[in-house]
Amino acid sequence: MPEGPSILLMKESIQKFEGGNVLEVSGNAKIDKEILIGKTLKKIKTFGKQTYLVFDDVAVRIHLLMFGSHSVDEQTKPDRQLRLALLFPDGGIYFYTCHVKMVDSEFLTGIDWEADVMSDNWNPGKAEKKLKSNPEMMVCDALMDQDIFSGVGNIIKNEVLFRIGVQPESFLGKMPDKKIKELIKEARNYSFDFLEWKRDFTLKKHWLAHTKKVCPKCGNKLVKKQTGKGKRRSFFCETDQQLYH
């Protein structure tokens, strides 16, 4: 599933269409596509792993799910995968194998934009309150909770926990305040590192724990385990990452 940094890169690639009028709409998404014809794309907003194409009175929410993708100016995948295509005077946007939903403008006002780790509105103090109100939650689940760390996915989770030296099955209530603050800080820091490495096509070269077999610090074998309520893959070192249990 594309994580927040990848969604920002997608936004950059389609931002040229802001201010453009929709000429044609196609795709197999089950939305009222016809109402978009003639409308002006006012703004493109992102919230974590979601993208909002904002028009006058409605917005189209795009979630790429596990295998979604997009292309610009040319359809690169077959019609059966094409969920939504928007054609403008100077080109078009094509979204594939994703979830598309129409929402009204009021829906956008209900989003907690301060929960997006890559947003200028990111509020670390609010994140800390949310973490401390869930002492029984595992830190691996907390990092993947989009209400707390919108945009964080499994890669960021594994790399952040390795950076701060905490095992994924640690309970928030057992972690020292210092580690909670490190967690919040590194969730944002790593997300921006991810963005730059992804832009440079060097992301995988920088992985220290994710999908790795040997700890780069001590040389011991990394543990690979499905952790938390979501049973997502975790890679961690039992020597260099502490378990707060």
C-alpha positions as CSV (number, residue, x, y, z in Angstrom):
1,M,0.0,0.0,0.0
2,P,1.5,3.4,-1.0
3,E,2.4,5.4,2.1
4,G,2.1,9.2,2.7
5,P,5.3,10.2,0.9
6,S,4.3,8.3,-2.3
7,I,0.9,10.1,-2.2
8,L,2.7,13.4,-2.1
9,L,4.7,12.5,-5.1
10,M,1.5,11.6,-6.9
11,K,0.1,15.0,-6.0
12,E,3.1,16.7,-7.4
13,S,2.7,14.8,-10.7
14,I,-1.0,15.9,-11.2
15,Q,-0.8,19.4,-9.7
16,K,-0.6,21.0,-13.1
17,F,-4.3,20.3,-13.6
18,E,-5.4,22.5,-10.7
19,G,-7.5,25.3,-12.1
20,G,-8.4,23.2,-15.2
21,N,-12.0,22.4,-16.4
22,V,-13.0,18.8,-16.8
23,L,-13.9,17.9,-20.4
24,E,-14.5,14.2,-20.1
25,V,-14.9,11.6,-17.4
26,S,-14.6,7.8,-17.7
27,G,-13.8,4.7,-15.8
28,N,-15.7,2.0,-13.9
29,A,-15.9,3.6,-10.5
30,K,-19.4,3.5,-9.1
31,I,-19.8,7.3,-8.7
32,D,-21.9,9.9,-10.5
33,K,-19.1,10.8,-12.9
34,E,-21.2,13.0,-15.2
35,I,-21.6,15.7,-12.6
36,L,-17.8,16.4,-12.9
37,I,-18.0,17.4,-16.5
38,G,-17.5,21.2,-16.8
39,K,-16.4,21.6,-13.2
40,T,-13.1,23.3,-12.2
41,L,-10.5,21.3,-10.2
42,K,-10.0,23.9,-7.5
43,K,-7.4,22.1,-5.4
44,I,-5.7,18.8,-4.8
45,K,-5.4,18.0,-1.1
46,T,-3.8,14.9,0.5
47,F,-4.4,13.4,3.9
48,G,-2.1,10.5,4.7
49,K,-2.8,7.8,2.1
50,Q,-5.8,9.6,0.6
51,T,-6.0,12.2,-2.2
52,Y,-8.9,14.6,-2.6
53,L,-9.7,16.2,-5.9
54,V,-11.6,19.3,-4.8
55,F,-14.2,20.9,-7.0
56,D,-16.7,23.7,-6.2
57,D,-19.3,21.7,-4.2
58,V,-17.9,18.1,-4.2
59,A,-14.6,16.3,-3.9
60,V,-13.4,13.0,-5.2
61,R,-11.5,10.9,-2.7
62,I,-8.9,8.5,-4.2
63,H,-7.4,5.7,-2.0
64,L,-4.9,3.5,-3.9
65,L,-5.4,0.6,-1.5
66,M,-2.8,-2.1,-1.9
67,F,-2.1,-2.1,-5.6
68,G,-3.5,1.2,-6.9
69,S,-1.6,3.5,-9.3
70,H,-2.0,6.4,-11.6
71,S,-0.7,7.8,-14.9
72,V,-0.6,11.3,-16.4
73,D,-1.6,12.2,-20.0
74,E,-1.8,8.6,-21.2
75,Q,-3.8,5.6,-20.2
76,T,-1.2,2.9,-19.4
77,K,-3.4,0.1,-18.1
78,P,-6.4,-1.8,-19.5
79,D,-9.9,-0.5,-19.2
80,R,-10.8,-3.1,-16.6
81,Q,-8.3,-1.6,-14.2
82,L,-9.3,2.0,-14.9
83,R,-11.4,3.3,-12.1
84,L,-11.4,7.0,-13.0
85,A,-10.1,9.2,-15.8
86,L,-10.4,12.9,-15.9
87,L,-9.6,14.7,-19.2
88,F,-8.6,18.4,-19.2
89,P,-7.7,20.7,-22.1
90,D,-4.0,20.1,-21.5
91,G,-4.0,16.3,-20.7
92,G,-5.5,13.9,-18.2
93,I,-5.3,11.9,-15.0
94,Y,-5.9,8.1,-14.9
95,F,-6.4,6.2,-11.7
96,Y,-6.2,2.4,-11.6
97,T,-7.2,-0.4,-9.2
98,C,-8.1,2.0,-6.4
99,H,-11.2,3.1,-4.4
100,V,-13.0,6.2,-5.6
101,K,-15.7,7.9,-3.6
102,M,-17.5,11.2,-4.0
103,V,-17.8,13.3,-0.9
104,D,-19.3,16.8,-0.2
105,S,-17.4,19.8,0.8
106,E,-18.5,19.5,4.4
107,F,-16.8,16.1,4.7
108,L,-13.4,17.8,4.2
109,T,-14.1,20.1,7.2
110,G,-14.4,17.0,9.4
111,I,-11.0,15.7,8.7
112,D,-8.3,16.1,11.4
113,W,-5.7,17.6,9.2
114,E,-3.4,17.9,12.2
115,A,-3.0,14.1,12.2
116,D,-1.1,14.0,8.8
117,V,2.6,13.5,9.7
118,M,3.7,15.2,6.5
119,S,1.4,18.2,6.7
120,D,2.3,21.7,7.7
121,N,-0.6,21.4,10.2
122,W,0.9,18.3,11.9
123,N,0.4,18.6,15.6
124,P,2.8,16.5,17.7
125,G,1.2,17.5,20.9
126,K,-2.2,16.0,19.8
127,A,-0.4,12.8,18.7
128,E,1.2,12.5,22.1
129,K,-2.2,12.9,23.9
130,K,-3.7,10.2,21.6
131,L,-0.8,7.8,22.4
132,K,-1.0,8.3,26.1
133,S,-4.8,7.7,26.1
134,N,-4.1,4.2,24.7
135,P,-1.7,2.6,27.2
136,E,-2.7,-1.0,26.2
137,M,-2.1,-0.4,22.5
138,M,1.1,-2.0,20.9
139,V,3.4,0.6,19.4
140,C,3.2,-1.2,16.0
141,D,-0.6,-0.7,16.0
142,A,-0.2,2.9,17.1
143,L,2.1,3.8,14.2
144,M,-0.3,2.2,11.7
145,D,-3.3,4.0,13.2
146,Q,-4.3,6.6,10.6
147,D,-6.1,8.7,13.3
148,I,-2.8,9.2,15.0
149,F,-0.2,9.0,12.3
150,S,-2.0,9.5,9.0
151,G,0.3,8.5,6.1
152,V,2.5,6.1,8.0
153,G,2.6,2.5,6.6
154,N,4.4,-0.7,7.3
155,I,7.8,0.4,5.9
156,I,7.9,3.6,7.9
157,K,6.7,1.6,11.0
158,N,9.6,-0.8,10.8
159,E,12.2,1.8,10.1
160,V,11.0,4.2,12.8
161,L,11.0,1.5,15.5
162,F,14.5,0.5,14.5
163,R,15.7,4.1,14.6
164,I,14.4,4.6,18.2
165,G,15.3,1.1,19.4
166,V,11.9,-0.1,20.4
167,Q,10.4,-3.5,19.6
168,P,7.0,-3.5,17.8
169,E,5.1,-5.4,20.5
170,S,5.9,-2.8,23.2
171,F,2.9,-1.3,25.0
172,L,2.5,2.4,24.8
173,G,1.8,2.6,28.5
174,K,5.1,0.9,29.4
175,M,7.2,3.1,27.2
176,P,9.1,6.1,28.8
177,D,7.9,9.6,27.9
178,K,11.3,10.1,26.2
179,K,10.6,7.2,23.8
180,I,7.1,8.4,23.1
181,K,8.5,11.8,22.0
182,E,11.2,10.0,19.9
183,L,8.4,8.0,18.3
184,I,6.5,11.1,17.3
185,K,9.5,12.9,16.1
186,E,10.9,10.1,14.0
187,A,7.5,9.2,12.4
188,R,7.7,12.7,10.8
189,N,11.5,12.7,10.2
190,Y,11.5,9.3,8.5
191,S,8.5,10.2,6.4
192,F,10.4,13.1,4.9
193,D,13.5,11.0,4.4
194,F,11.3,8.4,2.6
195,L,10.0,11.2,0.4
196,E,13.5,12.3,-0.7
197,W,14.8,8.8,-1.2
198,K,11.6,7.8,-3.2
199,R,12.1,10.9,-5.4
200,D,15.7,9.8,-6.0
201,F,14.7,6.1,-6.6
202,T,17.0,5.1,-3.7
203,L,14.5,4.2,-1.0
204,K,15.3,0.5,-0.7
205,K,19.0,1.2,-0.4
206,H,18.3,3.0,2.9
207,W,16.3,0.4,4.6
208,L,17.9,-0.8,7.8
209,A,15.3,-3.2,9.1
210,H,12.4,-3.6,6.7
211,T,12.7,-6.9,4.8
212,K,16.3,-7.3,6.1
213,K,17.7,-10.5,7.7
214,V,20.6,-9.2,9.6
215,C,20.8,-6.3,12.1
216,P,23.2,-3.6,10.7
217,K,24.2,-2.6,14.2
218,C,25.1,-5.9,15.9
219,G,25.0,-8.4,13.1
220,N,22.5,-10.7,14.8
221,K,19.6,-12.2,12.9
222,L,16.5,-10.0,12.7
223,V,13.2,-11.3,13.8
224,K,10.5,-11.5,11.2
225,K,7.0,-11.7,12.7
226,Q,3.4,-10.7,12.2
227,T,2.6,-8.3,15.0
228,G,-0.3,-6.3,16.5
229,K,-4.0,-6.5,15.7
230,G,-3.4,-5.9,12.1
231,K,-0.9,-8.9,11.9
232,R,1.4,-6.8,9.6
233,R,5.0,-7.9,9.0
234,S,7.6,-6.6,11.4
235,F,11.3,-6.8,11.2
236,F,13.3,-6.1,14.4
237,C,16.4,-6.8,16.4
238,E,15.9,-8.3,19.9
239,T,19.3,-6.9,20.9
240,D,19.2,-3.4,19.7
241,Q,15.4,-2.8,20.1
242,Q,14.0,-3.0,23.6
243,L,10.7,-4.6,24.5
244,Y,8.5,-2.5,26.9
245,H,6.0,-5.0,28.2
